[in-house]
Amino acid sequence: MKAVAFIGLGVMGLPMAKNLVARGVDVLGCDIAAPSRDALAAAGGRATAPEDLSLEDCDAVITMLPEGAHVREVYENLVFPQATPNMVLIDCSTIDVEATRALAAEAAAKGLAMIDAPVSGGHAAAGSGQLSFMIGGDEDAVVRARPFLEEMGAKLQHFGESGTGQAAKACHNMICGITAMAVCEGYALSQALGLDAKQFHTLCKGAAAQSWTLENRCPIPGVAADVPSSNGYQPGFAARLMAKDLRLAQTAARAAGLETPFGAKAAERFTDFAAGDDGDLDFSAYYRTLRPET
């Protein structure tokens, strides 16, 4: 590896870039926010503002941006004008399937190798290199991207052509959002019925109700250690990001001509919750809509 340009040093991008630096990768970070650039530089990486970004010495360009419009803007203004066929372009943002496919087609027309590789695992996994990557794109491009992805992730799964990584992420996070609502509602009902919270949690962990969300996002403060609810609902995975991902799943469902009633309701409820003052809290804080006294 010569160097990796990492564009987007936000909640996920910064720990991903810092992890690459810690593993000996030459990282050139790029972000509009000076504090994010300074944080990467303090960790041993190089950093630059978008207007000064040069991809001349880069083997790969990784983007981790909030919305599809941001990815499109960055590719049109920064990546496509400088990218060469020897680079591999890796978009780790979570955006809609059709936008991903359109961008990948444009890259292919320019002779560029591009994959979509959205992630699961959250901030902690980003910092420790334990992310899961859901990958879409041409096999040759995936092979070229794999050495970079393996530095950041513990699980890599290639689903097929461009856009299938985003499709997998949309389906996966729709399940997570629906499950989160079920966990919050079940725990709220247990409290309304006067059950001991720790006993109920122990029951669910060892019974049919068990899930990753239940294990890692117990929504009642003080019941489980090292979960967001016991730390003021600090994320974790922010409710606004859950809302965004659930809306993307609904966009994908409409494009596929499929109705997903539970997914639609989860998107509606999380969007309403995230629009308030608690959007930056962990998604398990949705529990407080059911038990406001929490």
VEXPAMAR-476610 format. One record per residue: x, y, z of N, C-alpha, C, O in turn; residue in one letter; residue number from 1. Coordinates in steps of 0.05 Angstrom, whole numbers, m for minus. Each point is the difference from the previous one (the first is absolute). Layout:
      n.x      n.y      n.z     ca.x     ca.y     ca.z      c.x      c.y      c.z      o.x      o.y      o.z   residu   num
        X        Y        Z        X        Y        Z        X        Y        Z        X        Y        Z        a   NUM
...
This chain:
      n.x      n.y      n.z     ca.x     ca.y     ca.z      c.x      c.y      c.z      o.x      o.y      o.z   residu   num
       17      m24        0      m17       24        0       18       25        0       19        2       15        m     1
      m26       17      m32       13       26        1      m14       18       19       11        7       21        k     2
      m35        1      m28      m15       18       18      m30       m4       m6       m8       m8      m22        a     3
       m8       14       42      m29       m1       m2      m11       28        6        6       12       20        v     4
      m22       m2      m39      m14       25        6      m27       m8       13      m15      m17      m10        a     5
       10       29       33      m24       m6       15      m17       26        2        8       19       15        f     6
      m30      m18      m29      m16       24       m2      m25       m3       17      m17      m17       m5        i     7
       15       33       26      m22       m1       18        9      m10       27       m1      m24        6        g     8
        9       42       12       11       m7       26      m21        6       22        5       16       18        l     9
      m28      m28      m21      m21        4       20       m1      m21       22       21      m10        7        g    10
      m45        5        3       m3      m18       22       12      m28       m5       12      m12       17        v    11
      m16        2      m42       11      m26       m7       27        3      m16       18      m15        5        m    12
      m17       35      m22       24        3      m17       25        5       16       21      m11       m7        g    13
      m22       28       27       24        7       16       12      m25       14       23       m5       m3        l    14
      m39      m10       18       12      m24       12        9      m21      m21       20      m14        5        p    15
      m33       12      m27        9      m18      m21       27        9      m11       19      m16       m3        m    16
      m16       42       m2       26       10      m10       22       m2       21       22       m7       m7        a    17
      m29       12       32       20       m2       21        9      m29        4       23       m6        6        k    18
      m42      m13       m9        7      m28        1       20       m8      m22       19      m15        5        n    19
      m24       26      m29       19       m5      m22       28       10        6       20      m13       m5        l    20
      m19       37       16       25       12        8       14      m18       21       24       m5       m3        v    21
      m39       m4       23       12      m17       20       11      m26      m11       17      m12       12        a    22
      m28        3      m35        9      m25      m12       22        5      m21        7      m18      m16        r    23
        4       43       16       23        5      m17       m7       10      m28       18        1      m17        g    24
      m43        5       12       m8       10      m27        5       30       m1       m6       15       19        v    25
       16       m6      m42        3       29       m5      m27       12       m8       m9       m5      m22        d    26
       m3       19       40      m27       11       m4        1       30       m5       11       15       16        v    27
      m24       m7      m38       m4       28       m5      m30        6        4      m16       m6      m17        l    28
       10       18       40      m28        5        7       m9       27      m11       15       19       m2        g    29
      m41      m18       m5      m11       24      m11      m28        5       12      m17      m18        0        c    30
       12       42        9      m26        7       12       m3       30        0       20       14        0        d    31
      m45       m5       m1       m4       29        1        4       11       28        4       24        3        i    32
       m4      m41       17        2        8       28       29       m1        9       13      m21        1        a    33
       m2       44        7       28        1        9        5      m17       25       21      m13        2        a    34
      m39       12       18        5      m17       23        4      m29       m7       16      m14       12        p    35
      m32        4      m31        3      m28       m9       28       m4      m13       13      m21        4        s    36
       m5       40      m21       26       m2      m12       22        0       21       19      m15       m1        r    37
      m22       33       21       20        2       21        2      m26       16       21       m9        8        d    38
      m44       m4       m3       m1      m25       15       15      m22      m15       14      m16       13        a    39
      m17       15      m39       14      m21      m15       30        6        0       16      m18        3        l    40
       m9       43       m6       29        8        0       12       m7       27       23       m9        1        a    41
      m38       13       20       11       m6       27        4      m30        4       17       m8       16        a    42
      m32       m8      m32        3      m29        2       22      m11      m19        5      m24       m1        a    43
        8       42      m14       22       m8      m17       m7       m1      m30       17       m7      m16        g    44
      m41       15        9       m7        1      m28        6       27      m12        8       19       14        g    45
      m12      m17      m40        1       25      m14      m28       10       m5      m18      m16       m2        r    46
       14       42        1      m27       11       m3        1       25      m18       19       15        0        a    47
      m41      m12      m14       m2       23      m18      m29        9       m3      m19      m16        4        t    48
       15       41      m11      m27        9       m7       m7       m9      m28       18       m5      m16        a    49
      m44        4        9       m8      m10      m27       13       15      m23        7      m12      m20        p    50
       m5       39       23       11       16      m22       30       m6       m5       10        8      m21        e    51
        3      m21       40       29       m5       m3        6      m30       m5       23       m8       m1        d    52
      m44       m8       m2        4      m29       m2       13       m7      m26       m9        8      m22        l    53
       30      m24       23       13      m12      m23        1      m30        3        9      m10       20        s    54
      m19       m4      m41       m1      m29        1       24      m13      m14        0      m24       m6        l    55
       20       40       m1       22       m9      m17       14      m25       10        6      m17      m17        e    56
       m2       14       42       15      m23       11      m17      m21       12       10      m17       15        d    57
      m36       17      m21      m18      m18       15       m6      m26      m16       m4        1      m24        c    58
        3      m23       39       m8      m26      m11      m30       m3        2      m13      m14      m16        d    59
        1       26       36      m29       m3        4      m11       27       10       13       16       13        a    60
      m39      m13      m19      m15       23       11      m24      m12       15      m16      m15      m12        v    61
       14       21       37      m22       m9       17      m18       24        7       10       20       10        i    62
      m36      m23      m14      m18       21        7      m19      m10       22      m10      m23       m2        t    63
        5       40       22      m18       m7       21      m16       26        7        8       16       16        m    64
      m31      m12      m30      m14       25        0      m29       m4        8      m10      m22       m2        l    65
       m3       44       11      m27       m4       12      m22       m8      m19      m17      m17        6        p    66
       16       30      m30      m23       m4      m18       10       m5      m29       23        6       m7        e    67
      m42      m16       m9        7       m5      m28        8       25      m15       17       m1      m17        g    68
      m30       23       24        7       26      m13       29        7        6       14       11      m18        a    69
       m5      m16       42       28        6        7       19      m18      m16       21        9       m9        h    70
      m28      m35        7       17      m18      m15        2        9      m29       22        1      m12        v    71
      m44        6        0       m1        9      m28       18       25       m3       15        2      m19        r    72
      m18       17       37       15       25       m2       30       m5        2       16       11      m15        e    73
       m8      m28       34       28       m6        4       12      m14      m24       22        6       m9        v    74
      m37      m25       m2       10      m15      m24        2       19      m24       20       m1      m15        y    75
      m39       17       11        0       18      m23       22       21        2       13        7      m20        e    76
       m9        4       44       18       23        3       29       m8        8       19       14       m6        n    77
      m16      m37       21       26       m7       10       12      m26      m11       23       m2       m6        l    78
      m41      m18        3       10      m27       m6        3       m4      m30       22       m5      m10        v    79
      m44        8       m5        1       m5      m29       21       17      m15       13      m10      m18        f    80
      m10       35       25       20       17      m14       29      m10        4       17        6      m17        p    81
      m12      m20       39       28       m8        6        5      m30       m1       23       m8       m3        q    82
      m44       m8        4        4      m29        2       12      m12      m26       m5       10      m22        a    83
       21      m30       26       12      m15      m23       m7      m29        3       m7       m9       21        t    84
        9       m6      m43       m7      m29        0       16      m17       20      m10      m21        7        p    85
       32       31        2       16      m16       20      m11        2       28        9      m15       18        n    86
      m28       33      m13      m12        4       26      m25      m18        2      m12       m7      m20        m    87
        5        0       45      m26      m12        5      m16       19       17       10       11       20        v    88
      m35       m7      m27      m17       19       14      m20      m15       17      m14      m18      m10        l    89
       14       24       36      m16      m15       19      m18       19       15        8       16       16        i    90
      m34      m19      m21      m19       17       14      m12      m15       23      m15      m20       m4        d    91
       21       28       28      m10      m13       24      m25       15       12      m10       m8       21        c    92
        1       29      m35      m24       14        9      m24      m18       m2        0      m20      m15        s    93
      m21       27       30      m25      m14       m3      m19       18      m15      m10       20       10        t    94
        5      m27      m36      m17       16      m17      m19      m18      m15        1      m25        3        i    95
      m18       36      m20      m20      m17      m13       12      m16      m23       20        8      m12        d    96
      m34      m30        6       11      m20      m19        2       12      m28       21       m3      m13        v    97
      m41       17        4        0       11      m27       22       21       m4       13        1      m21        e    98
       m9       16       41       21       20       m2       28      m13       m2       17        9      m14        a    99
      m14      m31       29       25      m15        0        5      m12      m28       22        2      m10        t   100
      m43      m14       m1        3      m12      m26        6       20      m22       16       m5      m18        r   101
      m28       29       20        5       21      m20       29        9        2       13        5      m20        a   102
       m3       m1       45       27        9        3       20      m21       m9       20        7      m13        l   103
      m26      m32       19       18      m22       m9        1       m2      m30       21       m5      m12        a   104
      m44        9       m1       m1        0      m30       17       23      m11       14       m4      m21        a   105
      m16       27       33       16       23       m9       30       m6        4       16        6      m18        e   106
       m9      m18       40       28       m7        5       10      m20      m21       22        2      m11        a   107
      m39      m23        5        8      m20      m19        4       13      m28       18       m8      m15        a   108
      m35       27        8        2       13      m26       26       16       m2       10        5      m22        a   109
        1        2       45       26       15        0       24      m19        4       23        8        2        k   110
      m29      m34       m2       21      m20        3       10       m3       28       23       m8        5        g   111
      m40       15       15        8        0       28      m13      m24       15      m22       m7       m6        l   112
       37       m4       25      m10      m22       16      m13       11       26       13       14       15        a   113
      m39      m20      m11      m14       11       23      m17      m22       13      m13      m16      m14        m   114
       12       16       40      m18      m18       15      m15       15       20        8       21       10        i   115
      m32      m31       m2      m14       10       23        5      m20       23       m3      m24       m3        d   116
        9       35       26        8      m16       24      m10       13       25       16        7       17        a   117
      m43       m4      m13      m10       10       25        7      m18       23        6      m24       m4        p   118
       m8       35       28       11      m15       24      m22       m4       20      m21       13        1        v   119
       27      m32       17      m16       m4       24       20       m5       23       21      m11       m4        s   120
      m29       20       28       17       m5       23        3       24       18        6       m3       24        g   121
      m11       28      m35        1       23       18       28       11        5       20      m10      m11        g   122
      m20       31       27       24       16        5       23      m17       12       23        3       m8        h   123
      m30      m20       27       21      m16       14       13      m19      m20       25       m2        0        a   124
      m41      m11      m17       12      m19      m20       16       15      m20       20      m10      m11        a   125
      m28       35        4       15       16      m19       28        6       11       20       m1      m15        a   126
      m18        6       41       26        7       12       18      m24        4       24        3        2        g   127
      m36      m27        0       16      m24        5        4      m17      m24       13      m21        2        s   128
      m23       29      m25        3      m16      m24      m17      m25       m1        8      m19      m13        g   129
      m31       20       26      m17      m23        2      m27        4      m15      m20      m14        7        q   130
       19       31      m26      m25        5      m15       m7      m24      m17       16      m17       m6        l   131
      m42       17       m1      m10      m19      m20       m5       16      m26      m14       21        1        s   132
       24      m30      m24       m5       13      m25      m19      m16      m18        4      m24       m3        f   133
      m24       37       m7      m18      m11      m20        7       11      m27       m2       25       m4        m   134
       11      m41      m14       15        9      m24      m15       m5      m25      m11      m22       m4        i   135
       10       42      m14      m11       m4      m27       20       11      m20       13       20        5        g   136
      m11      m34      m28       18       10      m20       13      m23      m16       m3      m23        7        g   137
       17       30      m28       13      m19      m17       21      m16       16       13       12       18        d   138
      m11      m37      m23       18      m18       15       29       10        0       13        0       21        e   139
       m4        9      m44       28       10       m1        4       25       17       21        2       14        d   140
      m41       15      m13        2       24       17        0       m8       29       14       12       16        a   141
      m30      m31       m9       m2      m10       28       27      m12        8        9        5       23        v   142
        3      m20      m40       27      m12        6       20       22        6       16       m2       18        v   143
      m17       23      m34       19       23        4       m6       15       25       19       10       13        r   144
      m44       m9       m5       m7       15       24        4      m16       26        3       12       21        a   145
       m3      m38      m24        1      m17       24       22        5       19       m5        1       24        r   146
       30        4      m32       21        6       19       m5       24       18        7        1       23        p   147
      m21       19      m35       m7       24       16      m23       m7       19        1        8       24        f   148
      m21      m22      m34      m22       m7       17        8      m18       23      m11        2       22        l   149
       30      m20      m27        8      m18       21       14       14       23        1      m10       22        e   150
       11       33      m27       12       16       21      m21       13       18        5        7       23        e   151
      m30       m4      m34      m21       14       15      m21      m19       11      m16        8       17        m   152
       14      m32      m28      m23      m17        7        8      m28        7       21      m11       m9        g   153
      m39       m2       24        4      m28        7      m17      m19      m17        6      m23       m3        a   154
      m27       34      m10      m18      m15      m16       m4       14      m27       m9       23        0        k   155
       15      m36      m21       m4       11      m27      m18      m19      m16        7      m24       m2        l   156
      m29       34       m9      m18      m17      m15       m7       14      m26      m12       21        0        q   157
       19      m34      m22       m5       10      m27      m27      m11      m10       m3      m24       m2        h   158
      m16       41       m3      m27       m8       m7       m5       m2      m30      m18      m13       m9        f   159
       35       27       m7       m5       m1      m29        7       27      m13       18       14        9        g   160
      m34       m7      m29        6       24      m16       m4       26       16       m9       m1       23        e   161
       17       23      m36       m2       26       14      m28        4       11      m20       m5      m13        s   162
       19       16       37      m25        5       13      m10      m21       19      m16        5       18        g   163
       27      m30      m21       m9      m21       18       10        3       28      m12      m10       19        t   164
       35       23      m15        9        6       27      m20       19       14       m7       m5       23        g   165
       m2       26      m38      m19       18       12      m27      m14        4      m14        5       20        q   166
        6      m23      m38      m25      m15        4        1      m17       25      m19        0       15        a   167
       42      m13      m11        3      m17       24       m1       17       25      m13       m8       20        a   168
       26       32      m20       m1       18       23      m28        9        6       m8        1       23        k   169
       m7        6      m44      m28        9        4      m17      m21       13      m15        5       19        a   170
       17      m30      m29      m15      m22       11        8       m6       29      m17       m4       17        c   171
       43        3      m13       11       m6       27      m10       21       20       m9       m8       22        h   172
       11       34      m29       m7       20       20      m30        3        3       m9       10       21        n   173
       m6      m18      m41      m29       m1        4       m7      m20       22      m17        5       17        m   174
       30      m28      m18       m4      m20       21        8       11       27      m14       m4       20        i   175
       37       18      m19       10       11       25      m20       21       11       m6        0       24        c   176
       m5       17      m41      m19       20        9      m26      m12       10      m10        9       21        g   177
       m1      m29      m35      m24      m13        9        5      m14       27      m16        1       18        i   178
       39      m15      m16        7      m14       24        3       19       23       m9       m5       23        t   179
       21       28      m28        4       20       21      m27       10       11       m3        3       24        a   180
      m17        1      m41      m26        8        9      m13      m22       17      m12        6       21        m   181
       15      m31      m29      m11      m23       15       13       m2       27      m14       m4       20        a   182
       41        7      m19       14       m1       26      m10       22       18       m6       m4       24        v   183
        5       29      m34       m8       22       17      m29       m3        9       m6        6       24        c   184
      m12      m15      m41      m27       m3        8       m4      m23       20      m15        3       19        e   185
       30      m25      m23       m2      m22       19       10        8       27      m12       m7       21        g   186
       34       21      m20       12        8       26      m18       21       13       m3        0       25        y   187
       m9       18      m41      m18       20       12      m24      m14       12       m9        8       22        a   188
       m2      m28      m36      m23      m14       11        8      m15       26      m16       m1       19        l   189
       40      m10      m19        8      m15       24        1       19       24       m7       m8       23        s   190
       15       33      m27        1       19       22      m28       10        8       m5        3       23        q   191
      m12        0      m43      m28        9        6      m14      m22       16      m19        6       15        a   192
       27      m31      m19      m13      m22       14       15       m7       26       m8      m19       14        l   193
       28       35       m7       13       m3       26       21      m22        2        7       m8       22        g   194
        3       m2      m45       21      m21        1       27       12        8        6       23       m6        l   195
       10      m39       20       27        8        6       16        1      m26        1      m19      m15        d   196
       12       42       10       13        4      m26       23      m19       m4        3      m10      m22        a   197
       13        5       42       23      m18       m3       m9      m29       m4       12      m14      m16        k   198
      m32        6       30      m10      m27       m4      m11       m4      m28        4      m20      m13        q   199
      m19       40        4      m11       m1      m27       22       m1      m21       m2      m15      m20        f   200
       22       31       24       23        0      m19       14      m27       m1        7      m10      m21        h   201
       m4       m2       45       13      m26        1      m17      m21      m15       10      m17      m14        t   202
      m36       19       18      m19      m18      m15        4        2      m30        3      m20      m14        l   203
       m5       45        5        0        4      m29       27       m8      m13        1      m10      m22        c   204
       21       14       36       26       m7      m11        3      m30       m4       14       m9      m18        k   205
      m29       m7       34        3      m29       m3      m25      m13      m12       m2      m25        2        g   206
      m15       40      m14      m25      m11      m11       m3        8      m29       18       11      m12        a   207
      m41      m16        1       m5        5      m29        1       29       m8        3        6      m23        a   208
       m6       12       43        1       28       m7       28       11       m4        4       23       m7        a   209
       16      m40       12       28        9       m2        6       11      m28       m9      m10      m20        q   210
       25       32       19        9       12      m25       25       17        6        6        5       23        s   211
        8        2      m44       23       18        4       m8       26       13       13       10       18        w   212
      m36        1      m27       m9       25       12       m7       m3       29        8       17       16        t   213
      m21      m39       m9       m6       m4       28       25       m3       17        2       11       22        l   214
       18      m25      m32       25       m4       14       16       25        3       12        6       21        e   215
      m11       10      m42       18       23       m1      m13       27        3       13       21        2        n   216
      m40      m20       m1      m14       25        2      m24       m2       20      m21       10       m6        r   217
       26      m23       28      m21       m1       21       m8       29        6       17       16        7        c   218
      m43       m9      m11       m7       29        0       m5       11       28       m3       24        3        p   219
        3      m41       18       m6       10       27       27        7       14       17      m18        3        i   220
      m13       42        5       25        8       13        6      m17       25      m18       m6       16        p   221
       43       m2      m13        9      m14       24       m4      m29        0        9      m14       19        g   222
      m22        3      m39       m5      m29       m1       24      m15      m10        8      m21       11        v   223
        5       31      m32       23      m13      m12       23       20        0       m4       24       m5        a   224
       28      m34       10       23       17       m1       10        4      m29       m6      m17      m17        a   225
       20       39       13       12        5      m26      m19        1      m24        6       m9      m22        d   226
      m30       19       27      m19        5      m21       m8       29        1        2       13       21        v   227
      m11       m1      m44       m5       29        0      m20        9       21        3       22       11        p   228
      m24      m38       m5      m20        9       19       12        5       28      m10       17       15        s   229
       31      m31       m9       13        3       26       21       22        0       15        4       19        s   230
      m13        9      m42       20       22       m3      m14       24      m13       11       14      m17        n   231
      m35       m8       27      m15       23      m10       m8       m2      m29       m5       20      m13        g   232
        3      m45        3       m7       m6      m28       19       12      m20       m7        7      m23        y   233
       33       m4       31       20        9      m19        5      m22      m21        2      m23        7        q   234
       m1       31      m33        3      m21      m20       28      m11        0       19       14        8        p   235
      m14      m39      m17      m20      m17      m14       m5        9      m29       18        9      m15        g   236
      m43      m13        9      m10        6      m27      m23       20        4      m21       m7       12        f   237
       24       31      m22      m18       22        6      m28       m6      m13       m2      m12      m21        a   238
      m18       22       35      m28       m4       m9       m4       13      m28      m15      m11      m16        a   239
       28       33       11       m3       13      m26       11      m17      m23      m10        0      m22        r   240
       31      m15       29       11      m18      m21      m18      m24       m4       m3      m10      m22        l   241
       m9        0       44      m19      m22       m3      m24        9      m17       m9      m14      m17        m   242
        0       39       22      m23       10      m15        8        3      m30      m16       m8      m17        a   243
       39       17       12        9        3      m28        1      m27      m14      m10       m3      m22        k   244
       22      m17       36        2      m27      m13      m27      m13       m4       m4      m13      m20        d   245
      m15       18       38      m27      m11       m3      m14       14      m24      m16      m13      m14        l   246
       21       38       10      m12       14      m23       12      m11      m26      m14       m4      m20        r   247
       40       m1       20       13      m12      m23      m12      m28       m6       m4       m7      m24        l   248
       m2       m8       44      m12      m26       m4      m28        3      m13       m7      m16      m17        a   249
       m7       36       25      m27        5      m12        3        9      m29      m17       m7      m17        q   250
       37       23       11        5        8      m28        6      m25      m16      m10       m3      m23        t   251
       26      m15       33        6      m25      m14      m25      m18       m3       m4      m12      m21        a   252
      m12       11       42      m25      m16       m2      m19       11      m21      m11      m16      m15        a   253
        8       42       14      m17       12      m21       10       m6      m28      m15       m6      m18        r   254
       42        8       15       12       m5      m26       m4      m29       m8       m2       m7      m24        a   255
        1      m11       43       m4      m29       m5      m30       m7       m2       m6      m23       m5        a   256
      m12       42       11      m28       m6       m1      m10      m17       23      m19      m15       m3        g   257
       33       18       26       m7      m17       23       m9       17       23       12       21        6        l   258
      m34      m29        8       m9       13       24       13      m13       24        0      m25        2        e   259
       11       41       16       12      m11       25      m13       16       23       12       20        9        t   260
      m35      m28        0      m15       15       20       15        6       26        0       22       10        p   261
       14      m42        0       15        4       25       23       19       m5        6       18       16        f   262
        8      m22      m39       22       18       m7      m10       29       m3       14       18        8        g   263
      m37      m15      m21      m11       27       m4       m6       13       27        5       24        4        a   264
      m17      m39       14       m7       11       27       26        7       15        1       21       13        k   265
       19      m38      m14       25        6       13       13       25      m11       10       17       15        a   266
      m11      m14      m42       11       24      m12      m15       25        9       13       21        6        a   267
      m39      m23       m4      m16       23        9        6        7       29        4       23        6        e   268
       m3      m43       11        3        6       29       28       10        6        4       19       15        r   269
       17      m31      m27       27        9        5        5       28      m13       14       16       11        f   270
      m26      m11      m34        2       27      m12      m12       21       18       12       21        4        t   271
      m35      m27        7      m13       19       19       17        5       24        4       22        9        d   272
        7      m44        2       17        2       24       25       15       m6        8       17       16        f   273
        5      m23      m38       26       13       m7       m3       30       m6       19       15        1        a   274
      m43       m7       m9       m5       28       m7        0       18       25        2       24       m2        a   275
       m4      m36       26        0       15       24       28        5       11       19       m1      m15        g   276
      m18        6       41       25        7       12       18      m25        5       24        3        7        d   277
      m34      m27      m11       15      m24        7       11      m15      m24        8      m23        3        d   278
       m7       36      m26        9      m13      m24       28      m10        1        8      m19      m14        g   279
        9       32       30       28       m8        2        5      m20       22       23       m9        3        d   280
      m44        2       12        3      m21       19       m1      m28      m14       m8       m2      m23        l   281
       17      m18       38       m2      m27      m11      m29       m7       m7      m19       10       13        d   282
       16      m27      m33      m27       m7       m9      m17      m14       22      m24        1       m1        f   283
       38      m13       21      m15      m12       22      m14       20       18      m18       m7       16        s   284
       25       33      m19      m14       21       14      m29        3       m9      m16       14       13        a   285
        9      m27      m35      m28       m1       m8      m18      m10       22      m24        7        1        y   286
       35      m23       17      m14      m10       24      m13       22       15      m22       m3       12        y   287
       34       27      m12      m11       22       16      m25       11      m11      m15       15       14        r   288
        8      m21      m39      m26        8      m11      m22      m17       13      m23        8        0        t   289
       30      m32       10      m19      m18       12       m1        3       30      m21       m3       13        l   290
       44       10       m1        2        5       29       14       27        4       24        1        6        r   291
      m39       21       m9       12       27        1       15        6       26       17       17        0        p   292
      m24      m31       21       12        5       25       29      m11        2       14        6       19        e   293
       m6      m21      m39       27      m13        0       22       21       m2       23       m7        0        t   294
